[in-house]
Each structure stands twice: as structure tokens, then as C-alpha cells.
Amino acid sequence: MSDEQTRREEWEEIGRDIEAKIRQQAAKLAGAEATDDWQAIGQKMEDRLRSRAATTVGAEPGEDWDQIGHRAEERVRGAVAELADAEPDDTWDTIGQKMEGKIRTEMATSVGGEPDESWDQIGRRIERQIKVGLGGWAGAEPDDDWATLGKKVEAKIRASLREWLGEE
């Protein structure tokens, strides 16, 4: 036998040993036998994963992926519906509309508006509050435009830094 043939056989044996070791570890993870073929190991691994996923979403361990997915979607939809004050069996569109309405209402009331205000009205209220708060700190008037407000904020920061640095 040639040296080349011997080296090749040694590498083939190493490859088989590596595969056997990997198969043994995969089989252990899957709850299979180390002597099982890859197909059997893969099937047992898939069964184990499916069973765990099923029980996580309240399904029976033997349910298929479609059933598990359906149950998971029902649970997620139910949780989101609860947040949105919707019914668990409402459609996603209905849940989305109710969620948007709830968020808009909470946002509107948090900035001193009415629960049924539009997003534009809410945005104007927020802008006004920012301008009044920031502008008040910088010595701006509530009706100043953003450019004027920006210049007054810049001047206030500059004066504060000069004071801090001990300059006049």
C-alpha cells in the first residue's frame, strides 16, 4: 500500500470518528441512540422541539407545527388584545385600531388634551409644551418661532458656559 493510500485511509478514519462523536452528541440531545442514523436522530430532535413548543403555547405535545403556530398566534393576539382593551377573538385589524385609539387617547390626555384629539392636535400640544418649557428656560416667548427659540437657547448656553468658566 502506498503512503498516499495510507494517509487517505487515516483521514477517512478520522472523519468517521468525528462523525461518530458528533452523532453521539446529537443523539444525546435528541434523546436518541448513538447508533441511530441521522434521519432517526433528526426526527427525534424535531419531535422533541415540537413537543416543547407545543406545551409552551398550551398545545398537546403531539400537535403539528400548524396547530402549534395557530395556538401561539391566538395567545399573542389575546395578549395584545388585552393591552388594547379588545376582545381576544377580534381580528388583528380591529385590535390594531383599538390599540392605536388607546395609545392616542393616553397620549392626548398626558399632554392635557381631550381623549378624542387627532395626532396632529396632540403633536401641536407637545410642540407647544416643548417650546414653552425650553423657551421659558432660555427667556423666549411662547409665540417665538423655532429659529428665534434656537438662538435664545444658544445664547443661554453660551452665557452659562462663560459664567462657569469665569469669563464675562
Secondary structure as UniProt FT lines:
FT   HELIX           3..30
FT   TURN            34..35
FT   HELIX           38..56
FT   TURN            57..58
FT   TURN            61..62
FT   HELIX           65..83
FT   TURN            84..85
FT   TURN            88..89
FT   HELIX           92..110
FT   TURN            111..112
FT   TURN            115..116
FT   HELIX           119..138
FT   TURN            142..143
FT   HELIX           146..165
//
